[in-house]
Each structure stands twice: as structure tokens, then as C-alpha cells.
Amino acid sequence: MDSSEKIIIVDQDNNQQEVEVVTYLSSKDHKNQYLVYTKGENQPNGDVIIYISKMKVEDDKTTLEEISDDAEWKDVQKLLKEIANA
């Protein structure tokens, strides 16, 4: 039985895609939330490709944003390393 959580994301062109949630992350100060997900794609070596987006909630609507700040990206990488080493 497949117990993974699947959600629908909608891109800027209003195209819908079902993705599988890997995990949710929260920054140390709990000000930022992130979604780690996969589209079921694999790299040539067989590793699953994962995506990470910043979650913004406004008026009960959640949108995903690209992480464009280098310092923020490093913080997210640290969070992932903590999970991997747990």
C-alpha cells in the first residue's frame, strides 16, 4: 500500500501536476516553511530528483516560491543534512 502524501501543484501557466511530498521543513526560527517534493523523476544514476520550495500562505492560499537567497539556501541545506544524519 502506498502511504505517501500526494498534492497538486499549479505552475504560473495554471498547469496542474501531482507531486509526492518528501517532507516539510521549518526554519530554526519557525518563520519560514519549505516543501520538499518529487515529481517521480530520476537522475541517470538512478537517484530520485527532489525539489525544495519556500511555502507562503496568504488568505488561506499556499503558494510555492523559489529559494533565491544564498544565505537562506544554505540554511535549508543545513536542515536537510540534520535530517539525513538523524
C-alpha positions as CSV (number, residue, x, y, z in Angstrom):
1,M,0.0,0.0,0.0
2,D,1.3,3.4,-1.0
3,S,1.0,5.7,2.0
4,S,2.9,8.7,0.6
5,E,1.2,12.1,0.6
6,K,0.5,13.5,-2.8
7,I,-0.6,17.0,-3.6
8,I,-1.4,19.0,-6.7
9,I,0.8,22.0,-7.5
10,V,-0.2,24.6,-10.1
11,D,2.5,26.5,-12.0
12,Q,2.4,30.1,-13.3
13,D,0.7,28.9,-16.5
14,N,-2.0,27.2,-14.5
15,N,-0.8,23.7,-15.4
16,Q,-1.5,21.2,-12.6
17,Q,0.9,18.4,-11.6
18,E,0.6,15.8,-8.9
19,V,3.8,15.5,-6.8
20,E,4.8,13.4,-3.9
21,V,5.7,15.1,-0.6
22,V,9.0,14.0,0.8
23,T,8.8,16.2,3.9
24,Y,8.1,19.6,5.2
25,L,10.8,21.7,6.8
26,S,10.7,24.7,9.1
27,S,13.5,27.2,9.6
28,K,15.1,27.3,13.1
29,D,13.2,30.5,13.9
30,H,9.9,28.9,12.5
31,K,9.4,32.0,10.3
32,N,9.8,30.0,7.0
33,Q,8.3,26.8,5.9
34,Y,9.5,24.7,3.0
35,L,8.1,21.8,0.9
36,V,10.5,19.0,-0.2
37,Y,8.8,17.0,-3.0
38,T,9.5,14.8,-6.0
39,K,7.9,14.5,-9.4
40,G,9.0,10.9,-9.8
41,E,12.0,11.8,-11.9
42,N,15.3,10.0,-11.7
43,Q,18.8,11.1,-12.5
44,P,20.8,9.0,-14.9
45,N,22.5,7.2,-11.9
46,G,19.1,6.3,-10.5
47,D,18.8,8.9,-7.7
48,V,15.4,10.5,-7.3
49,I,15.3,14.2,-8.2
50,I,13.9,16.3,-5.3
51,Y,12.7,19.9,-5.4
52,I,12.5,22.3,-2.5
53,S,10.3,25.4,-2.5
54,K,9.5,28.0,0.1
55,M,5.9,28.0,1.2
56,K,3.9,31.3,1.5
57,V,0.4,31.3,3.0
58,E,-1.8,34.3,2.3
59,D,-5.6,34.4,2.6
60,D,-5.7,30.6,3.1
61,K,-3.9,30.0,-0.2
62,T,-0.5,28.4,-0.2
63,T,2.0,29.3,-3.0
64,L,5.5,28.0,-3.6
65,E,8.4,30.3,-4.2
66,E,11.9,29.6,-5.5
67,I,14.6,30.0,-2.8
68,S,16.8,32.7,-4.4
69,D,18.7,34.0,-1.4
70,D,22.1,32.2,-0.9
71,A,22.0,32.5,2.9
72,E,18.5,31.1,3.0
73,W,19.5,28.2,0.7
74,K,22.5,27.4,2.9
75,D,20.1,27.3,5.9
76,V,17.8,24.9,4.1
77,Q,20.8,22.7,3.2
78,K,21.7,22.5,6.9
79,L,18.2,21.4,7.8
80,L,18.4,18.6,5.2
81,K,21.8,17.5,6.5
82,E,20.3,17.3,10.0
83,I,17.6,15.1,8.8
84,A,20.0,12.9,6.8
85,N,22.3,12.5,9.8
86,A,19.5,11.8,12.3
